[in-house]
Amino acid sequence: MLEVIDLFCGAGGMSCGLRSAGLRIRAGVDFNKLSVETYRRNFPRARGVCADVKDVRAADLAALLDRRRPFVLAGCPPCQLFSQLHRASRPVGEEFGHYLRLLWALRPDYLVFENVPRIVSYKKAWERLLNRLRQLGYHVTFKVVSSETLGVPQKRKRLVLVAAKSEIILSDPDVRSIKTVRDAIEGLPESDFSIPNHVTMKLSPANLARIQATMKNGGRSKMPRSAFDDSYGRMRWDAPAPTITTRCISFSNGCFGHPEYDRAITVREAALLQGFDRDFRFVGGVWETAKQVGNAVPPPIAQWLGENILRHFRAS
């Protein structure tokens, strides 16, 4: 069985999808304490390590693995690190350098990550990563995919990358599997504190009046092409949701109004729209958990990546 160490794991979206594909999750590493608490709660058989990547020793991670088994190094430095390095005059940014250090020392059988498509525009960092992978003898494939074609009920374009020690090809997404907001969140009550993370944010009087005046099922409270035409709107039941961000529970920060109820979506609903299972629980306050959800790798994307890796491994 393939084992996984997940760097920059956040709440565990990547690990969640790889686990669903049949990989064994050994450890997740992140510097955010509450994200790691979420990770530990949902991956009780894995080690949740709260640490900055610069303080992580490759030997400590290797000790968590059965080195007789092949393993996957998952996770990618946040896009901000690529941006900082792209602008920096020094050869490599500190955290990015430590990521490459761990990659070089661990020599995983597979490397996998997803990120925003614009990451390739940070040419200095992107080429540094690709060159290091080639130096280690990896074959690299990457492509931009639309989340909705991979079973995520949400419009979200992501760049995915897989590196292996022999040529690997990513399968084409199944466009017949597109899911909608209705598929994900219909049936959840307007408010129910017994449902984990299903907490309704209180609207200001102005925003309450605004959403009450907004047509249900896809309506907008602003005229198109206005300064706020991407905010103050409701989701549409029978279409994928807009991109879930770290501000996804705020009616004024995107089209995050519930299709029917006079409120923004909850963290639980946002998690379902990211493709998390209903029993996945997030630890922390409302804004902190919303941030965990918005920053997460949608698990269905990770599952598809894991299935591609397993297919390649079994054929090797």
C-alpha positions as a Markdown table, in Angstrom:
| # | Residue | x | y | z |
|---|---|---|---|---|
| 1 | Met | 0.0 | 0.0 | 0.0 |
| 2 | Leu | 1.2 | 3.5 | -0.8 |
| 3 | Glu | 1.8 | 5.7 | 2.2 |
| 4 | Val | 1.5 | 9.5 | 2.4 |
| 5 | Ile | 3.1 | 12.4 | 4.2 |
| 6 | Asp | 1.2 | 15.6 | 3.6 |
| 7 | Leu | 3.2 | 18.8 | 3.9 |
| 8 | Phe | 1.3 | 22.1 | 4.3 |
| 9 | Cys | -1.7 | 19.9 | 5.0 |
| 10 | Gly | -4.1 | 22.5 | 6.5 |
| 11 | Ala | -7.3 | 20.8 | 7.6 |
| 12 | Gly | -6.6 | 17.8 | 5.5 |
| 13 | Gly | -8.4 | 18.1 | 2.2 |
| 14 | Met | -5.5 | 16.4 | 0.2 |
| 15 | Ser | -5.2 | 13.7 | 2.8 |
| 16 | Cys | -8.9 | 13.1 | 2.8 |
| 17 | Gly | -9.0 | 12.5 | -0.9 |
| 18 | Leu | -5.9 | 10.4 | -1.0 |
| 19 | Arg | -7.4 | 8.3 | 1.8 |
| 20 | Ser | -10.6 | 7.8 | -0.2 |
| 21 | Ala | -8.5 | 6.6 | -3.1 |
| 22 | Gly | -7.0 | 3.9 | -0.9 |
| 23 | Leu | -3.7 | 5.4 | 0.2 |
| 24 | Arg | -2.5 | 5.2 | 3.8 |
| 25 | Ile | -2.0 | 8.6 | 5.5 |
| 26 | Arg | 0.9 | 8.6 | 7.8 |
| 27 | Ala | 1.4 | 12.3 | 8.7 |
| 28 | Gly | 0.3 | 15.8 | 8.1 |
| 29 | Val | 2.4 | 18.9 | 8.8 |
| 30 | Asp | 1.2 | 22.4 | 9.1 |
| 31 | Phe | 2.2 | 25.5 | 11.2 |
| 32 | Asn | -1.5 | 26.5 | 12.0 |
| 33 | Lys | -2.4 | 25.0 | 15.4 |
| 34 | Leu | -6.2 | 24.8 | 14.8 |
| 35 | Ser | -5.7 | 23.3 | 11.4 |
| 36 | Val | -3.6 | 20.6 | 12.9 |
| 37 | Glu | -6.2 | 20.0 | 15.6 |
| 38 | Thr | -8.8 | 19.5 | 12.8 |
| 39 | Tyr | -6.3 | 17.2 | 11.0 |
| 40 | Arg | -5.8 | 15.1 | 14.2 |
| 41 | Arg | -9.5 | 14.8 | 14.8 |
| 42 | Asn | -10.2 | 13.5 | 11.3 |
| 43 | Phe | -7.1 | 11.3 | 10.9 |
| 44 | Pro | -6.7 | 9.6 | 14.2 |
| 45 | Arg | -4.3 | 7.0 | 12.8 |
| 46 | Ala | -1.9 | 9.6 | 11.4 |
| 47 | Arg | 0.5 | 11.9 | 13.1 |
| 48 | Gly | -0.6 | 15.5 | 13.0 |
| 49 | Val | 2.6 | 17.6 | 13.3 |
| 50 | Cys | 2.3 | 21.3 | 14.2 |
| 51 | Ala | 5.5 | 22.9 | 13.0 |
| 52 | Asp | 6.9 | 25.3 | 10.4 |
| 53 | Val | 8.5 | 23.4 | 7.5 |
| 54 | Lys | 11.9 | 25.0 | 8.3 |
| 55 | Asp | 11.9 | 23.2 | 11.7 |
| 56 | Val | 11.0 | 19.8 | 10.3 |
| 57 | Arg | 13.7 | 17.2 | 9.9 |
| 58 | Ala | 13.6 | 14.7 | 7.1 |
| 59 | Ala | 14.7 | 12.0 | 9.5 |
| 60 | Asp | 11.7 | 12.6 | 11.7 |
| 61 | Leu | 9.3 | 12.2 | 8.8 |
| 62 | Ala | 11.1 | 9.2 | 7.5 |
| 63 | Ala | 10.7 | 7.5 | 10.9 |
| 64 | Leu | 6.9 | 7.7 | 10.5 |
| 65 | Leu | 7.1 | 5.6 | 7.3 |
| 66 | Asp | 7.5 | 1.9 | 6.6 |
| 67 | Arg | 10.4 | 2.4 | 4.3 |
| 68 | Arg | 9.8 | -1.0 | 2.7 |
| 69 | Arg | 6.7 | 0.5 | 1.2 |
| 70 | Pro | 6.6 | 3.2 | -1.5 |
| 71 | Phe | 5.3 | 6.6 | -0.4 |
| 72 | Val | 3.8 | 9.8 | -1.7 |
| 73 | Leu | 4.9 | 13.3 | -0.6 |
| 74 | Ala | 1.8 | 15.4 | -0.9 |
| 75 | Gly | 1.3 | 19.1 | -0.5 |
| 76 | Cys | 2.8 | 22.2 | -2.1 |
| 77 | Pro | 4.2 | 25.4 | -0.7 |
| 78 | Pro | 1.5 | 28.0 | -0.6 |
| 79 | Cys | 1.1 | 30.2 | -3.6 |
| 80 | Gln | 2.3 | 33.2 | -1.5 |
| 81 | Leu | 5.8 | 31.6 | -1.2 |
| 82 | Phe | 6.0 | 31.3 | -5.0 |
| 83 | Ser | 5.0 | 35.0 | -5.3 |
| 84 | Gln | 7.6 | 36.1 | -2.7 |
| 85 | Leu | 10.3 | 34.1 | -4.3 |
| 86 | His | 9.4 | 35.4 | -7.7 |
| 87 | Arg | 10.0 | 39.0 | -6.4 |
| 88 | Ala | 13.0 | 38.3 | -4.3 |
| 89 | Ser | 16.5 | 38.9 | -5.3 |
| 90 | Arg | 18.0 | 36.0 | -3.4 |
| 91 | Pro | 18.2 | 32.6 | -5.2 |
| 92 | Val | 15.5 | 30.9 | -3.2 |
| 93 | Gly | 13.1 | 31.9 | -0.4 |
| 94 | Glu | 13.7 | 30.3 | 3.0 |
| 95 | Glu | 10.5 | 28.2 | 3.3 |
| 96 | Phe | 10.6 | 27.2 | -0.3 |
| 97 | Gly | 14.2 | 26.1 | 0.2 |
| 98 | His | 13.2 | 24.0 | 3.2 |
| 99 | Tyr | 10.5 | 22.3 | 1.1 |
| 100 | Leu | 13.1 | 21.4 | -1.6 |
| 101 | Arg | 15.4 | 20.2 | 1.2 |
| 102 | Leu | 12.8 | 17.8 | 2.4 |
| 103 | Leu | 12.0 | 16.6 | -1.1 |
| 104 | Trp | 15.7 | 16.0 | -1.8 |
| 105 | Ala | 16.3 | 14.1 | 1.5 |
| 106 | Leu | 13.1 | 12.0 | 1.4 |
| 107 | Arg | 13.2 | 11.1 | -2.3 |
| 108 | Pro | 9.5 | 10.0 | -2.4 |
| 109 | Asp | 8.3 | 7.6 | -5.0 |
| 110 | Tyr | 5.6 | 10.1 | -6.0 |
| 111 | Leu | 5.1 | 13.8 | -5.5 |
| 112 | Val | 1.6 | 15.3 | -5.8 |
| 113 | Phe | 0.0 | 18.7 | -5.3 |
| 114 | Glu | -2.6 | 21.1 | -6.5 |
| 115 | Asn | -2.6 | 24.9 | -6.5 |
| 116 | Val | -3.9 | 28.0 | -8.3 |
| 117 | Pro | -3.2 | 28.0 | -12.0 |
| 118 | Arg | -1.3 | 31.3 | -11.8 |
| 119 | Ile | 1.5 | 29.5 | -9.8 |
| 120 | Val | 3.3 | 28.8 | -13.1 |
| 121 | Ser | 3.6 | 32.6 | -13.7 |
| 122 | Tyr | 6.1 | 32.7 | -10.8 |
| 123 | Lys | 8.7 | 31.4 | -13.2 |
| 124 | Lys | 11.7 | 31.6 | -10.9 |
| 125 | Ala | 10.2 | 29.4 | -8.3 |
| 126 | Trp | 8.3 | 27.2 | -10.7 |
| 127 | Glu | 11.4 | 26.4 | -12.8 |
| 128 | Arg | 13.4 | 25.8 | -9.6 |
| 129 | Leu | 10.9 | 23.2 | -8.5 |
| 130 | Leu | 10.7 | 21.5 | -12.0 |
| 131 | Asn | 14.5 | 21.5 | -12.3 |
| 132 | Arg | 15.0 | 19.9 | -8.9 |
| 133 | Leu | 12.4 | 17.2 | -9.7 |
| 134 | Arg | 14.3 | 16.4 | -13.0 |
| 135 | Gln | 17.6 | 16.3 | -11.2 |
| 136 | Leu | 16.1 | 13.7 | -8.9 |
| 137 | Gly | 15.0 | 11.6 | -11.9 |
| 138 | Tyr | 11.3 | 12.3 | -11.8 |
| 139 | His | 8.9 | 12.4 | -14.8 |
| 140 | Val | 6.5 | 15.3 | -14.2 |
| 141 | Thr | 3.1 | 15.9 | -15.6 |
| 142 | Phe | 0.8 | 18.8 | -14.7 |
| 143 | Lys | -2.4 | 20.3 | -16.0 |
| 144 | Val | -5.2 | 22.8 | -15.2 |
| 145 | Val | -8.5 | 21.1 | -14.3 |
| 146 | Ser | -12.0 | 22.4 | -13.6 |
| 147 | Ser | -13.1 | 21.2 | -10.2 |
| 148 | Glu | -16.7 | 20.6 | -11.3 |
| 149 | Thr | -15.5 | 17.9 | -13.8 |
| 150 | Leu | -14.0 | 16.0 | -10.9 |
| 151 | Gly | -17.1 | 15.7 | -8.7 |
| 152 | Val | -16.7 | 19.0 | -6.8 |
| 153 | Pro | -20.0 | 20.9 | -6.8 |
| 154 | Gln | -18.2 | 24.1 | -7.3 |
| 155 | Lys | -16.6 | 26.2 | -10.1 |
| 156 | Arg | -12.9 | 26.2 | -9.4 |
| 157 | Lys | -9.9 | 25.9 | -11.7 |
| 158 | Arg | -6.8 | 24.3 | -10.2 |
| 159 | Leu | -3.4 | 23.3 | -11.3 |
| 160 | Val | -2.5 | 19.7 | -10.4 |
| 161 | Leu | 1.0 | 18.1 | -10.6 |
| 162 | Val | 2.2 | 14.5 | -10.2 |
| 163 | Ala | 5.8 | 13.4 | -10.4 |
| 164 | Ala | 6.9 | 9.8 | -10.6 |
| 165 | Lys | 10.0 | 7.8 | -11.3 |
| 166 | Ser | 8.6 | 6.7 | -14.7 |
| 167 | Glu | 6.3 | 8.4 | -17.2 |
| 168 | Ile | 2.8 | 9.0 | -15.7 |
| 169 | Ile | -0.3 | 10.3 | -17.5 |
| 170 | Leu | -3.3 | 11.9 | -15.8 |
| 171 | Ser | -6.6 | 10.5 | -16.9 |
| 172 | Asp | -9.2 | 12.8 | -18.4 |
| 173 | Pro | -11.9 | 14.0 | -15.9 |
| 174 | Asp | -15.4 | 12.6 | -16.4 |
| 175 | Val | -17.6 | 15.6 | -17.4 |
| 176 | Arg | -20.7 | 13.5 | -16.7 |
| 177 | Ser | -20.1 | 13.6 | -13.0 |
| 178 | Ile | -20.9 | 17.3 | -12.5 |
| 179 | Lys | -22.7 | 18.0 | -9.2 |
| 180 | Thr | -24.7 | 21.0 | -8.1 |
| 181 | Val | -25.4 | 23.0 | -5.0 |
| 182 | Arg | -28.6 | 21.0 | -4.6 |
| 183 | Asp | -26.7 | 17.7 | -4.6 |
| 184 | Ala | -24.4 | 19.0 | -1.9 |
| 185 | Ile | -26.5 | 20.9 | 0.6 |
| 186 | Glu | -30.2 | 20.4 | 0.0 |
| 187 | Gly | -31.9 | 19.0 | 3.1 |
| 188 | Leu | -29.8 | 20.8 | 5.6 |
| 189 | Pro | -32.0 | 22.9 | 7.9 |
| 190 | Glu | -31.8 | 26.7 | 8.1 |
| 191 | Ser | -30.2 | 26.4 | 11.5 |
| 192 | Asp | -29.3 | 23.5 | 13.7 |
| 193 | Phe | -26.6 | 23.7 | 16.4 |
| 194 | Ser | -26.6 | 19.9 | 16.7 |
| 195 | Ile | -25.0 | 19.6 | 13.2 |
| 196 | Pro | -21.2 | 20.2 | 13.5 |
| 197 | Asn | -20.0 | 23.5 | 12.0 |
| 198 | His | -23.6 | 24.4 | 10.8 |
| 199 | Val | -23.6 | 27.8 | 12.5 |
| 200 | Thr | -25.5 | 30.7 | 10.9 |
| 201 | Met | -23.7 | 34.1 | 10.8 |
| 202 | Lys | -25.8 | 37.0 | 11.9 |
| 203 | Leu | -26.4 | 39.5 | 9.2 |
| 204 | Ser | -26.3 | 43.3 | 9.7 |
| 205 | Pro | -29.7 | 45.0 | 9.3 |
| 206 | Ala | -28.6 | 46.3 | 5.9 |
| 207 | Asn | -27.5 | 42.9 | 4.6 |
| 208 | Leu | -30.6 | 41.2 | 6.0 |
| 209 | Ala | -32.8 | 43.6 | 4.1 |
| 210 | Arg | -30.6 | 43.2 | 1.1 |
| 211 | Ile | -30.8 | 39.4 | 1.0 |
| 212 | Gln | -34.6 | 39.4 | 1.8 |
| 213 | Ala | -35.0 | 41.6 | -1.3 |
| 214 | Thr | -32.9 | 39.2 | -3.4 |
| 215 | Met | -34.6 | 36.7 | -5.6 |
| 216 | Lys | -34.2 | 33.1 | -4.4 |
| 217 | Asn | -32.2 | 30.6 | -6.4 |
| 218 | Gly | -29.5 | 32.6 | -8.1 |
| 219 | Gly | -30.7 | 36.2 | -7.6 |
| 220 | Arg | -28.4 | 39.2 | -7.2 |
| 221 | Ser | -29.0 | 42.3 | -5.2 |
| 222 | Lys | -26.8 | 44.4 | -7.4 |
| 223 | Met | -27.2 | 45.1 | -11.1 |
| 224 | Pro | -24.7 | 43.3 | -13.3 |
| 225 | Arg | -21.5 | 45.2 | -14.1 |
| 226 | Ser | -21.7 | 47.2 | -10.9 |
| 227 | Ala | -18.8 | 47.5 | -8.6 |
| 228 | Phe | -20.1 | 44.6 | -6.5 |
| 229 | Asp | -21.5 | 42.3 | -9.2 |
| 230 | Asp | -19.6 | 39.4 | -7.7 |
| 231 | Ser | -21.1 | 39.9 | -4.2 |
| 232 | Tyr | -24.5 | 40.0 | -2.5 |
| 233 | Gly | -25.9 | 37.2 | -4.5 |
| 234 | Arg | -27.5 | 33.8 | -3.9 |
| 235 | Met | -26.2 | 30.5 | -5.2 |
| 236 | Arg | -28.3 | 28.6 | -7.8 |
| 237 | Trp | -29.7 | 25.2 | -6.8 |
| 238 | Asp | -29.1 | 23.4 | -10.0 |
| 239 | Ala | -25.6 | 24.7 | -10.8 |
| 240 | Pro | -22.2 | 24.3 | -9.2 |
| 241 | Ala | -21.3 | 26.9 | -6.5 |
| 242 | Pro | -18.9 | 29.8 | -7.2 |
| 243 | Thr | -15.4 | 29.3 | -5.9 |
| 244 | Ile | -15.4 | 28.8 | -2.1 |
| 245 | Thr | -13.0 | 31.2 | -0.5 |
| 246 | Thr | -11.8 | 31.9 | 3.1 |
| 247 | Arg | -14.7 | 34.4 | 3.3 |
| 248 | Cys | -17.3 | 32.0 | 2.1 |
| 249 | Ile | -19.7 | 32.5 | 5.1 |
| 250 | Ser | -20.0 | 36.3 | 4.4 |
| 251 | Phe | -22.9 | 37.5 | 2.2 |
| 252 | Ser | -20.9 | 40.6 | 1.3 |
| 253 | Asn | -17.7 | 38.8 | 0.2 |
| 254 | Gly | -19.1 | 36.9 | -2.8 |
| 255 | Cys | -22.1 | 35.1 | -4.1 |
| 256 | Phe | -22.4 | 33.1 | -0.9 |
| 257 | Gly | -26.1 | 33.6 | -0.1 |
| 258 | His | -28.1 | 30.5 | 0.4 |
| 259 | Pro | -30.4 | 29.7 | -2.5 |
| 260 | Glu | -33.4 | 29.8 | -0.3 |
| 261 | Tyr | -32.7 | 30.9 | 3.3 |
| 262 | Asp | -32.1 | 34.5 | 4.1 |
| 263 | Arg | -28.5 | 34.0 | 5.2 |
| 264 | Ala | -25.0 | 33.2 | 3.9 |
| 265 | Ile | -24.0 | 29.5 | 3.7 |
| 266 | Thr | -22.5 | 27.9 | 6.8 |
| 267 | Val | -19.1 | 26.4 | 7.3 |
| 268 | Arg | -20.8 | 22.9 | 7.0 |
| 269 | Glu | -22.4 | 23.8 | 3.7 |
| 270 | Ala | -19.1 | 25.3 | 2.4 |
| 271 | Ala | -17.3 | 22.1 | 3.4 |
| 272 | Leu | -19.9 | 20.1 | 1.5 |
| 273 | Leu | -19.4 | 22.3 | -1.5 |
| 274 | Gln | -15.7 | 21.7 | -1.3 |
| 275 | Gly | -16.4 | 18.0 | -1.4 |
| 276 | Phe | -15.8 | 17.0 | 2.2 |
| 277 | Asp | -17.8 | 14.2 | 3.8 |
| 278 | Arg | -20.6 | 15.2 | 6.2 |
| 279 | Asp | -18.8 | 13.7 | 9.1 |
| 280 | Phe | -15.6 | 15.7 | 8.6 |
| 281 | Arg | -15.4 | 18.1 | 11.5 |
| 282 | Phe | -13.5 | 21.4 | 11.7 |
| 283 | Val | -12.0 | 22.7 | 15.0 |
| 284 | Gly | -12.1 | 26.4 | 15.8 |
| 285 | Gly | -14.3 | 29.4 | 15.7 |
| 286 | Val | -16.5 | 30.3 | 12.7 |
| 287 | Trp | -14.1 | 32.5 | 10.9 |
| 288 | Glu | -11.1 | 30.1 | 11.6 |
| 289 | Thr | -13.0 | 27.1 | 10.3 |
| 290 | Ala | -14.2 | 29.0 | 7.2 |
| 291 | Lys | -10.6 | 29.8 | 6.5 |
| 292 | Gln | -9.7 | 26.1 | 6.8 |
| 293 | Val | -12.4 | 25.1 | 4.4 |
| 294 | Gly | -11.6 | 27.9 | 1.9 |
| 295 | Asn | -7.9 | 27.0 | 1.9 |
| 296 | Ala | -8.4 | 23.2 | 1.6 |
| 297 | Val | -7.7 | 21.0 | -1.4 |
| 298 | Pro | -11.2 | 19.8 | -2.5 |
| 299 | Pro | -11.0 | 16.1 | -1.6 |
| 300 | Pro | -12.5 | 14.8 | -4.9 |
| 301 | Ile | -9.6 | 16.4 | -6.7 |
| 302 | Ala | -7.1 | 14.6 | -4.4 |
| 303 | Gln | -9.0 | 11.4 | -4.8 |
| 304 | Trp | -8.7 | 11.6 | -8.6 |
| 305 | Leu | -5.0 | 12.3 | -8.2 |
| 306 | Gly | -4.6 | 9.3 | -5.8 |
| 307 | Glu | -6.4 | 7.0 | -8.2 |
| 308 | Asn | -4.1 | 8.1 | -11.0 |
| 309 | Ile | -1.1 | 7.4 | -8.8 |
| 310 | Leu | -2.4 | 4.0 | -7.7 |
| 311 | Arg | -3.1 | 3.0 | -11.4 |
| 312 | His | 0.5 | 3.9 | -12.3 |
| 313 | Phe | 1.9 | 2.1 | -9.3 |
| 314 | Arg | 0.0 | -1.1 | -10.0 |
| 315 | Ala | 1.1 | -1.0 | -13.7 |
| 316 | Ser | 4.8 | -0.4 | -12.9 |
